[in-house]
Amino acid sequence: FELVVWLGLSATGGFCEELTFRGYLTRQFSAWTGSRVFAIVLQGVAFGLAHGYYQKVMVVIMVQGWLLGLFAYWRKSLRPGMLAHGLQDAIGGLVAFFS
């Protein structure tokens, strides 16, 4: 049962975080700064800080936020990033569960 809950959480986490960081915050930062590039940088920083409880890998998570921001910009859609983010979370959980 725990594994099923984790997979559901991974899917909803990827969806919600992409909607929040790559969707809402990128648009807000873009309107605030007038720069899409700076908006992507800022949302990545916010994403890293929001995951501050993973202190040892917070910078890696910030870089992932930048890459997902560039991916959303390139694809002009949040859906591919939602899928990638959800899969990354799910695979990480599966590896931890079975190891």
Secondary structure, 3 states (H helix, E strand, C coil): CHHHHHHHHHHHHHHHHHHHHHHHHHHHHHHHHCCHHHHHHHHHHHHHHHCCCCHHHHHHHHHHHHHHHHHHHHHCCCHHHHHHHHHHHHHHHHHHHHC
